[in-house]
C-alpha cells in the first residue's frame, strides 16, 4: 500500500479533473479567441470554468484571471501591484516565511529601490500583529501575506493587514497567497479584506500548470507579459483550456471545507498523539495550525535517510517545500529552531483522501526507521 503524505507539494488528480482535461483535449480543443463554432465552444468552456473558480471564492467571474499556477500569480500580483502603486510610496510589508515565489520577488524589488519589510516570526511561525501595525505607514503600497504557511501550517492573520493599512491611512493593496488554504478551509477574499489572491489547481486535486489570480474589481496592476487580449491583457497568451477545465472540475468537486477540516483534524491529532509517544520526535507546527500540514523533527536522524527509508516502503513525505530542493528550510530557520531540529524535519501533509490506515503505516514506518537508521550508524 502506498501512503502519500506530500499533498502540500502536489495532490493526486481527482477523477472529475481527469475527465474534464480529456474532454477539453478531445471534444473542445478550439482556441477561445477564435470566432467560429469550435472557438465559441472553447470560449463557453472558459467562461464556465471562470464561473466555477469565482463561485468557490464567492467573487465575480470578471475578478478571476487564469495563470500558469501559484508562482506566476504571486509574481504577477506582487510586481504588478508594486509597479502600479510606486508613485504613491515605496514600502512593501510582508513576512519572513513566505513562499519563495514571494520572497525572491520581494528581494528583486528591494534591488530596484523598494523598501521591503519582512516581519519576523516566533517559534511557531506566527507574526506579532503589533509589529505589523508598526511596519505599515502612509508610504506602504503593498502588504503581501500567505494565509497558510506551506511548511508548518501556521495560519496568518491576513485580516489584520487591511486593518493596519486603514489605521495608517495607507493606500496599500493587500495580497494573499492562499495556495495552501484554498479548498481546505473557508477562503473568501471579501471576508479577508484582500485586493489580490493567489490560488492553484494542483493543490486541490486538479492538473498542474494552471492557477488563478483574484483581482478585486476596480483594482489595477501592471501586467508582466505582453502580446494579446486574453485575460483582459493582464495575462495574455492562448489559455490552456484542458488545464483550466480540469482546475474548474476539481474546484466543483471540492467537499465542504468546514466538514473536511473536522475529519482531517481527527487524523492529525491521532498522528501527533502516536508520534509523540516515540522518543526524540518534536512537533514543529503550531497546535492551532491548519491540520492538513504537520512538520516534525526526528532528532538525531537527518531528513534524507528517513525520507529514503520511508520511500522504499511506499510512504511519501517531504523535508519541506518542493521548491527548496533539499536546502535547509528558511521557514524553520526564521522560527529559530535549533540545529538538531533544522537537520531532521519531515513535512507530513494530508488530503481528503488520506486514511487512518495510511497514518498507521506512516507511524510504523517512522518508528522502524528510527531503529534501523540508528543501528546502521
Secondary structure, 3 states (H helix, E strand, C coil): CCEECECCCCCCCCHHHHHHHHHHHHCCCCCCCCCCHHHHHHHHHHHHHHHHHHHHHCCCHHHEEEECCHHHHHHHHHHHHHHHHHHHCCEEEEECCCCHHHHHHHHHHHHCCCEEEEECECCCCCECHHHHHHHCCCCEEEEEEECECCCCCCECCHHHHHHHHHHCCCCCEEEEECCCCECCECCCHHHHCCCEEEEECCCCCCCCCCEEEEECCCCCCCCCCCCCCHHHHCCCCCCCHHHHHHHHHHHHCCCCHHHHHHHHHHHHHHHHHHHCCCCCEEECCCCCCCCCEEEEEECCCCHHHHHHHHHHCCEECECCCHHHCCCCCHHHHHCCCCHHHHHCEEEEECCCCCCHHHHHHHHHHHHHHHHHHHHHC
